[in-house]
Amino acid sequence: QVQLVESGGGLVQAGGSLRLSCAVSLPTFWLYTAGWFRQNPGKEREFVASIRGGNVISTDYADSVKGRFTISRDNAKTTMYLQMNSLKPEDTAIYYCAVRDGSRYNLWGQGTQVTVSS
C-alpha cells in the first residue's frame, strides 16, 4: 500500500520560512503528478501547488502563494518538497501532500500543521 508521509511543519513567525517534505513509498513516483493542499477547520481543502511527473518538469501555484512558495521533487528519493518563504498568518493550515493517479488526487498523506504567528 502506498504511503505518503509529510514532515517539516511547525510554528514560525510571520516573514519566516519552513520546508515541508513528503516521502512517498512508490518506486514509480517520478511518473506521477503530485501536489500540496491545505485546509483549515470548517473550510474546504484548497490547492497550493503541483508538480508534473515524467521528464518535463512543470509547476503550478495558487495565486496566494506565487513568488513565496516553491514546489520541487527528488525522484531518486521519491520525495516532494514545499519551500515556504515570507510566511503570513493566513498561511496557517494543515498541509497535505497528494499524488494524482489519472485525473484525481487519490493518494493522500496524513497532514502536517503549519502555524504562522503575527
NUVEXPA-192339 format. One record per atom (N, C-alpha, C, CB): atom name; residue number from 0; residue in one letter; x, y negated, z. Coordinates in steps of 0.001 Angstrom, whole numbers, plus 500000, padded with zeros to 6 digits. Atoms other than C-alpha are relative to their C-alpha. Glycine has a CB too. Layout:
R atom seq type      x      y      z
R   CA NUM    A      X      Y      Z
...
// end
This chain:
R atom seq type      x      y      z
R    N   0    Q 500842 501193 500000
R   CA   0    Q 500000 500000 500000
R    C   0    Q 500876 498758 500000
R   CB   0    Q 499048 499994 501218
R    N   1    V 499209 501210 500116
R   CA   1    V 501326 496599 499027
R    C   1    V 499761 499104 501215
R   CB   1    V 499662 499252 498695
R    N   2    Q 500107 500931 498878
R   CA   2    Q 502062 494257 501912
R    C   2    Q 500669 498685 499659
R   CB   2    Q 500622 500598 501266
R    N   3    L 499434 501328 500126
R   CA   3    L 502681 490522 501902
R    C   3    L 500156 499447 501410
R   CB   3    L 499107 499068 499105
R    N   4    V 499730 500475 498648
R   CA   4    V 504305 489065 504999
R    C   4    V 500586 498606 499933
R   CB   4    V 500954 500956 500748
R    N   5    E 499527 501378 499973
R   CA   5    E 504604 485315 505480
R    C   5    E 500815 499735 501266
R   CB   5    E 498814 499023 499911
R    N   6    S 499234 500464 498850
R   CA   6    S 507091 483643 507796
R    C   6    S 500455 498570 499748
R   CB   6    S 501215 500928 500275
R    N   7    G 499446 501338 500154
R   CA   7    G 508549 480224 508459
R    C   7    G 499096 498873 500459
R   CB   7    G 500345 499782 498595
R    N   8    G 500876 501048 499508
R   CA   8    G 505545 478370 509805
R    C   8    G 500448 499487 501358
R   CB   8    G 498576 500504 500082
R    N   9    G 499651 500552 498700
R   CA   9    G 505693 476237 512908
R    C   9    G 499476 498594 500170
R   CB   9    G 501491 500015 500192
R    N  10    L 500382 501374 499680
R   CA  10    L 505315 472782 514412
R    C  10    L 501108 499057 499560
R   CB  10    L 499713 499838 501517
R    N  11    V 499016 500969 500496
R   CA  11    V 507025 469826 512753
R    C  11    V 499379 498611 500048
R   CB  11    V 500468 500352 498545
R    N  12    Q 500490 501376 500021
R   CA  12    Q 506753 466061 512945
R    C  12    Q 499753 499535 498571
R   CB  12    Q 500994 499066 500694
R    N  13    A 500264 500594 501311
R   CA  13    A 505364 464053 510074
R    C  13    A 501310 499503 499392
R   CB  13    A 498973 498837 500116
R    N  14    G 498779 500361 500691
R   CA  14    G 508058 463468 507477
R    C  14    G 501032 501112 499983
R   CB  14    G 500586 498790 500624
R    N  15    G 499061 498888 499920
R   CA  15    G 509790 466719 508331
R    C  15    G 499792 501020 498904
R   CB  15    G 499887 500671 501329
R    N  16    S 500021 498955 501024
R   CA  16    S 510319 469886 506322
R    C  16    S 499859 501375 500638
R   CB  16    S 501274 499942 499145
R    N  17    L 500059 498579 499654
R   CA  17    L 509545 473575 506540
R    C  17    L 500157 500803 498723
R   CB  17    L 498660 500361 500729
R    N  18    R 499907 499094 501133
R   CA  18    R 510301 476508 504295
R    C  18    R 499279 501288 500359
R   CB  18    R 501483 500274 499612
R    N  19    L 500742 498767 499807
R   CA  19    L 507799 479336 504099
R    C  19    L 500566 501084 499092
R   CB  19    L 498497 499786 499725
R    N  20    S 499587 498847 500784
R   CA  20    S 508744 482798 502905
R    C  20    S 498861 501003 499958
R   CB  20    S 501282 500642 500584
R    N  21    C 500999 498944 500156
R   CA  21    C 506562 485606 501624
R    C  21    C 500709 501224 499436
R   CB  21    C 498814 499544 499069
R    N  22    A 499372 498748 500433
R   CA  22    A 508074 489089 501453
R    C  22    A 498914 500930 499466
R   CB  22    A 500789 500678 501174
R    N  23    V 501005 499183 500684
R   CA  23    V 506186 491322 499028
R    C  23    V 500561 501396 499773
R   CB  23    V 499573 499353 498650
R    N  24    S 499525 498617 500145
R   CA  24    S 506532 495111 499149
R    C  24    S 499490 500579 498684
R   CB  24    S 499535 500880 501202
R    N  25    L 500441 499585 501337
R   CA  25    L 506035 495526 495405
R    C  25    L 501215 499929 499084
R   CB  25    L 498815 499090 499461
R    N  26    P 498781 500000 500821
R   CA  26    P 509013 496614 493300
R    C  26    P 499850 499262 498673
R   CB  26    P 500420 501415 499727
R    N  27    T 500240 500686 501276
R   CA  27    T 507394 495167 490158
R    C  27    T 499486 498591 500215
R   CB  27    T 499008 500785 499151
R    N  28    F 500479 501348 499670
R   CA  28    F 506730 491838 491853
R    C  28    F 500322 498998 498907
R   CB  28    F 500605 499532 501311
R    N  29    W 499563 500995 500987
R   CA  29    W 508580 489997 489106
R    C  29    W 499008 499839 498857
R   CB  29    W 501356 500384 499442
R    N  30    L 500975 500045 501092
R   CA  30    L 505750 490792 486682
R    C  30    L 498776 499149 500339
R   CB  30    L 499557 501407 499648
R    N  31    Y 501265 500568 499556
R   CA  31    Y 503061 489100 488738
R    C  31    Y 500085 498514 500317
R   CB  31    Y 499516 500737 501203
R    N  32    T 500173 501372 499532
R   CA  32    T 501914 485546 489170
R    C  32    T 499678 500033 501493
R   CB  32    T 498875 499266 499198
R    N  33    A 500227 500065 498555
R   CA  33    A 501943 484591 492849
R    C  33    A 499766 498557 500404
R   CB  33    A 501197 500600 500784
R    N  34    G 500321 501367 499589
R   CA  34    G 500775 481608 494815
R    C  34    G 499887 499828 501494
R   CB  34    G 498730 499568 499368
R    N  35    W 500238 500388 498615
R   CA  35    W 500316 479801 498079
R    C  35    W 498662 499268 500099
R   CB  35    W 501157 499110 500532
R    N  36    F 501272 500633 499711
R   CA  36    F 496989 478758 499524
R    C  36    F 500020 499568 501466
R   CB  36    F 498798 500964 499699
R    N  37    R 500091 500395 498609
R   CA  37    R 495983 477054 502766
R    C  37    R 498549 499819 500402
R   CB  37    R 500789 498718 500250
R    N  38    Q 501376 500080 499509
R   CA  38    Q 492923 476906 504959
R    C  38    Q 499977 499482 501421
R   CB  38    Q 499313 501366 499925
R    N  39    N 500273 500462 498651
R   CA  39    N 491635 475087 507997
R    C  39    N 498658 500551 500447
R   CB  39    N 500016 498455 500075
R    N  40    P 501262 499450 499502
R   CA  40    P 488822 476323 510251
R    C  40    P 498799 499226 499465
R   CB  40    P 499986 499989 501527
R    N  41    G 501218 500620 500496
R   CA  41    G 485425 475666 508736
R    C  41    G 500100 499448 498595
R   CB  41    G 499602 498921 500906
R    N  42    K 499809 500514 501361
R   CA  42    K 486884 474750 505369
R    C  42    K 500354 501141 499056
R   CB  42    K 501104 498917 499970
R    N  43    E 499662 498996 500996
R   CA  43    E 487377 476648 502154
R    C  43    E 501515 500070 499811
R   CB  43    E 499303 499690 498665
R    N  44    R 498586 499843 500319
R   CA  44    R 490738 478062 501273
R    C  44    R 500299 499209 498736
R   CB  44    R 500378 501502 499824
R    N  45    E 499672 500824 501162
R   CA  45    E 492486 475721 498849
R    C  45    E 501351 500402 499412
R   CB  45    E 500011 498513 500384
R    N  46    F 498782 499706 500757
R   CA  46    F 495135 476249 496219
R    C  46    F 501082 498980 500330
R   CB  46    F 499712 500006 498482
R    N  47    V 498863 500885 499750
R   CA  47    V 498575 474828 496954
R    C  47    V 500972 500027 498822
R   CB  47    V 500724 500403 501298
R    N  48    A 499015 499892 501069
R   CA  48    A 500976 476150 494322
R    C  48    A 500013 501421 499467
R   CB  48    A 501405 499592 500498
R    N  49    S 499854 498677 500595
R   CA  49    S 501590 479049 491960
R    C  49    S 501233 500048 499122
R   CB  49    S 498755 500372 499191
R    N  50    I 498837 499783 500853
R   CA  50    I 504457 480527 490010
R    C  50    I 499747 501243 499170
R   CB  50    I 501312 500138 500838
R    N  51    R 500288 498887 500898
R   CA  51    R 504140 482772 486995
R    C  51    R 501003 501122 500145
R   CB  51    R 499977 499524 498573
R    N  52    G 499100 498870 500063
R   CA  52    G 505601 486222 486730
R    C  52    G 500558 500147 498603
R   CB  52    G 499295 501276 500429
R    N  53    G 499405 499773 501298
R   CA  53    G 507622 487561 483845
R    C  53    G 501286 499225 499810
R   CB  53    G 499031 499642 498926
R    N  54    N 498715 500615 500306
R   CA  54    N 510564 485985 482093
R    C  54    N 499949 498482 499869
R   CB  54    N 500534 500578 498743
R    N  55    V 500128 501454 500130
R   CA  55    V 509211 482466 481728
R    C  55    V 499516 499439 501327
R   CB  55    V 499021 499613 498839
R    N  56    I 500382 500571 498711
R   CA  56    I 509165 480503 484948
R    C  56    I 499148 498775 499757
R   CB  56    I 501246 499644 500853
R    N  57    S 500914 501122 500117
R   CA  57    S 506194 478187 485139
R    C  57    S 499305 499823 501340
R   CB  57    S 498968 500220 498849
R    N  58    T 500599 500282 498705
R   CA  58    T 504791 476497 488213
R    C  58    T 498832 499032 499855
R   CB  58    T 501046 499432 500961
R    N  59    D 501152 500899 499967
R   CA  59    D 501620 474669 489107
R    C  59    D 499787 499577 501451
R   CB  59    D 498710 500689 499407
R    N  60    Y 500172 500531 498653
R   CA  60    Y 500785 472470 492088
R    C  60    Y 498665 499262 500135
R   CB  60    Y 501160 499063 500354
R    N  61    A 501122 500864 499689
R   CA  61    A 497800 470903 493723
R    C  61    A 500494 498555 499999
R   CB  61    A 499357 500379 501370
R    N  62    D 499600 501407 500050
R   CA  62    D 497825 467145 493273
R    C  62    D 500479 499501 501360
R   CB  62    D 498839 499141 499513
R    N  63    S 499697 500484 498656
R   CA  63    S 498027 466682 497025
R    C  63    S 501421 500335 500458
R   CB  63    S 499014 500575 500976
R    N  64    V 498658 499604 499559
R   CA  64    V 501448 468360 497238
R    C  64    V 501069 499753 498931
R   CB  64    V 500001 501468 500388
R    N  65    K 499028 500243 501070
R   CA  65    K 503089 467430 493918
R    C  65    K 501065 499002 500449
R   CB  65    K 499291 499483 498736
R    N  66    G 498895 500871 499632
R   CA  66    G 506501 465903 494428
R    C  66    G 500509 500211 501410
R   CB  66    G 499592 498593 499841
R    N  67    R 499576 499736 498619
R   CA  67    R 506703 467152 498020
R    C  67    R 500285 501480 500233
R   CB  67    R 498932 499521 500981
R    N  68    F 499839 498556 499814
R   CA  68    F 506390 470952 497795
R    C  68    F 500642 500611 498751
R   CB  68    F 498628 500677 500298
R    N  69    T 499388 499274 501103
R   CA  69    T 508416 473341 495653
R    C  69    T 499821 501494 500225
R   CB  69    T 501500 499639 499862
R    N  70    I 500164 498551 499937
R   CA  70    I 507475 476950 494958
R    C  70    I 501127 500654 499207
R   CB  70    I 498604 500435 499452
R    N  71    S 498943 499272 500697
R   CA  71    S 510138 479455 493977
R    C  71    S 499885 501477 500350
R   CB  71    S 501411 499445 500373
R    N  72    R 500028 498565 499730
R   CA  72    R 510766 483176 493899
R    C  72    R 501379 500582 499763
R   CB  72    R 498948 500713 499118
R    N  73    D 498787 499212 500198
R   CA  73    D 513655 485598 494201
R    C  73    D 499519 501412 499702
R   CB  73    D 500976 499950 501267
R    N  74    N 500567 498706 500386
R   CA  74    N 512555 488649 492244
R    C  74    N 500855 501170 500481
R   CB  74    N 499843 500069 498490
R    N  75    A 499125 498933 499506
R   CA  75    A 515575 490679 493339
R    C  75    A 499652 500360 501442
R   CB  75    A 501479 499577 499900
R    N  76    K 500399 499789 498604
R   CA  76    K 514387 490245 496931
R    C  76    K 498489 500165 500147
R   CB  76    K 500475 498837 500860
R    N  77    T 501484 499970 500016
R   CA  77    T 510677 490422 495964
R    C  77    T 499440 499062 501058
R   CB  77    T 499470 501445 500241
R    N  78    T 500384 500998 499018
R   CA  78    T 510210 487253 497952
R    C  78    T 499669 498683 499297
R   CB  78    T 501123 499798 501039
R    N  79    M 500412 501304 500513
R   CA  79    M 508469 483965 497253
R    C  79    M 500174 498971 501112
R   CB  79    M 498521 500031 499487
R    N  80    Y 499755 501059 499021
R   CA  80    Y 509122 480633 498950
R    C  80    Y 499135 498781 499709
R   CB  80    Y 501481 499605 500005
R    N  81    L 500635 501301 500149
R   CA  81    L 507429 477327 499539
R    C  81    L 500784 499014 500849
R   CB  81    L 498486 500040 500416
R    N  82    Q 499261 501051 499310
R   CA  82    Q 509715 474437 500399
R    C  82    Q 499081 498797 500132
R   CB  82    Q 501321 499628 499239
R    N  83    M 500933 501092 499729
R   CA  83    M 507644 471720 502030
R    C  83    M 500767 498834 500624
R   CB  83    M 498841 500471 500939
R    N  84    N 499315 501206 499528
R   CA  84    N 509137 468252 502402
R    C  84    N 498996 498875 500209
R   CB  84    N 501095 499563 499000
R    N  85    S 500854 501175 499747
R   CA  85    S 507713 464927 503580
R    C  85    S 498627 500422 500488
R   CB  85    S 499861 499145 498730
R    N  86    L 501267 499452 499527
R   CA  86    L 505052 466774 505500
R    C  86    L 499136 498940 500660
R   CB  86    L 500251 501133 500970
R    N  87    K 500996 500924 499458
R   CA  87    K 501900 464953 506522
R    C  87    K 499062 500757 500941
R   CB  87    K 499194 499317 498855
R    N  88    P 500950 499317 499112
R   CA  88    P 499382 465709 509277
R    C  88    P 498910 500749 499232
R   CB  88    P 499356 498996 500938
R    N  89    E 501044 499322 500785
R   CA  89    E 496861 466622 506577
R    C  89    E 500493 501282 499339
R   CB  89    E 499467 499064 498937
R    N  90    D 499474 498723 500482
R   CA  90    D 499159 469475 505523
R    C  90    D 499801 501110 501036
R   CB  90    D 501489 499863 499654
R    N  91    T 500248 499003 498953
R   CA  91    T 498276 471223 508797
R    C  91    T 498953 501006 499535
R   CB  91    T 499542 499316 501309
R    N  92    A 500899 498928 500446
R   CA  92    A 496667 474573 507983
R    C  92    A 500676 501345 500236
R   CB  92    A 499623 499831 498492
R    N  93    I 499408 498663 500116
R   CA  93    I 497169 478310 507892
R    C  93    I 500341 500182 498527
R   CB  93    I 499016 501145 500527
R    N  94    Y 499526 499809 501369
R   CA  94    Y 499214 479056 504786
R    C  94    Y 500062 501496 499681
R   CB  94    Y 501394 499339 499802
R    N  95    Y 500053 498615 500440
R   CA  95    Y 498664 482285 502873
R    C  95    Y 500736 500145 498669
R   CB  95    Y 498536 500479 499872
R    N  96    C 499460 499679 501315
R   CA  96    C 500659 483835 500077
R    C  96    C 499119 501084 499373
R   CB  96    C 501497 500470 500097
R    N  97    A 500854 499062 500715
R   CA  97    A 498927 485891 497420
R    C  97    A 500627 500372 498669
R   CB  97    A 498602 499407 499786
R    N  98    V 499554 499506 501298
R   CA  98    V 499658 487928 494323
R    C  98    V 498779 500214 499116
R   CB  98    V 500822 501317 500148
R    N  99    R 501125 499876 500930
R   CA  99    R 497436 487839 491266
R    C  99    R 500156 501256 499159
R   CB  99    R 499895 498756 499092
R    N 100    D 500049 498783 500812
R   CA 100    D 496512 491122 489649
R    C 100    D 498869 499820 499015
R   CB 100    D 499801 501297 500878
R    N 101    G 501022 500320 500979
R   CA 101    G 494711 490341 486421
R    C 101    G 499593 498552 500139
R   CB 101    G 498789 500917 500156
R    N 102    S 500490 501369 499954
R   CA 102    S 492523 487266 486733
R    C 102    S 499769 499498 501423
R   CB 102    S 498725 499894 499216
R    N 103    R 500311 500379 498625
R   CA 103    R 492182 487235 490503
R    C 103    R 501184 500228 500924
R   CB 103    R 498796 500776 500501
R    N 104    Y 499065 499763 498908
R   CA 104    Y 494384 486841 493551
R    C 104    Y 499330 501007 500924
R   CB 104    Y 500380 498659 500761
R    N 105    N 500660 498985 499189
R   CA 105    N 493558 490083 495292
R    C 105    N 500932 500694 500977
R   CB 105    N 499372 501019 499115
R    N 106    L 499075 499505 498984
R   CA 106    L 496636 490774 497402
R    C 106    L 500395 498797 500846
R   CB 106    L 501268 500708 499357
R    N 107    W 499817 501151 499123
R   CA 107    W 496977 488512 500444
R    C 107    W 500832 500358 501223
R   CB 107    W 498651 499449 500433
R    N 108    G 499296 499861 498739
R   CA 108    G 499235 488029 503407
R    C 108    G 499090 499644 501163
R   CB 108    G 501249 499125 500016
R    N 109    Q 500803 500235 498801
R   CA 109    Q 498078 487512 506971
R    C 109    Q 499965 498526 500400
R   CB 109    Q 500537 500827 501149
R    N 110    G 500004 501438 499730
R   CA 110    G 498898 483814 507033
R    C 110    G 501020 499577 501035
R   CB 110    G 498646 499574 500449
R    N 111    T 499082 500583 499026
R   CA 111    T 501297 481569 508913
R    C 111    T 499563 498567 500276
R   CB 111    T 501477 500048 499491
R    N 112    Q 500510 501315 499615
R   CA 112    Q 500344 478445 510852
R    C 112    Q 501062 498929 499790
R   CB 112    Q 499539 500007 501465
R    N 113    V 499164 501189 500130
R   CA 113    V 501824 475105 509884
R    C 113    V 499265 498850 500670
R   CB 113    V 500320 499675 498493
R    N 114    T 500591 501124 499289
R   CA 114    T 501152 472191 512216
R    C 114    T 500929 498798 499883
R   CB 114    T 499736 500356 501490
R    N 115    V 499219 501216 500180
R   CA 115    V 502315 468669 511414
R    C 115    V 499448 498935 500954
R   CB 115    V 499953 499509 498507
R    N 116    S 500433 501006 499027
R   CA 116    S 502152 466164 514241
R    C 116    S 500297 498593 499502
R   CB 116    S 500682 500231 501352
R    N 117    S 499822 501384 500464
R   CA 117    S 501777 462444 513655
R    C 117    S 500872 499212 500956
R   CB 117    S 498646 499305 499840
// end
